[in-house]
């Protein structure tokens, strides 16, 4: 009964997600998202543009969803107060414990995150990250918690500058919504119509993001 009820709630919420998000959506696969991205890169290459790309690594994405922030975003998306109250009840007062062999720890209250194994949980996560800011000189590709920013320009330095502006814009947003990024697992790439060596590095805060030959 609980699973059926979650499915009914999901059918009401499912139209709230931005078009760049391909995770957990019917007829939106990783392959289609990759084709969209490659099409953009190919078009830029044909126009002799450089494209700077970074793929962010979100730490424990599903386990760190801030409950109050999620409920606030649902209300901001004009989801009815009654439905938000149901989702609040769905999230609150969940417990977990640790088991080693036959020994169990005492229960602890879960204060963040969405429940594993729930059909509603992935959608709630995508709602939580749905309003990531995007600058006018950058693009975004999303698949669940995978976030790819990219920016292009006629010169490599300008492409990097545009990408850095997008990263800086996002840092404030990540901090505001209590989302942690691991810059050491975040990579950057430069796409061009000829072999180039990436010059200036892009940074996440004070941490340089390493250039890579593949993503």
Buried (B, 14 or more C-beta within 10 A) or exposed (E): EEEEEBEEBBEEBEEBBEEBBBBBBEEBEEEEBEEBBEEBBEEBBEEEBBBBBBBBBBEEBBEBBBBEBBBBBBEEBEBEEEBBEEBBEBBEEBEEEEEEEEEEEEEEEBEBBBBEEBEBBBBBBBBBBBEBEBBEBBBBBBBBBBBBBBBBBEEBEBBBBBBBBBBBBBEEEBEEBEBEBEBEEBBBBBBBEEEEEBEEEBBBEEEBBBBBEEE
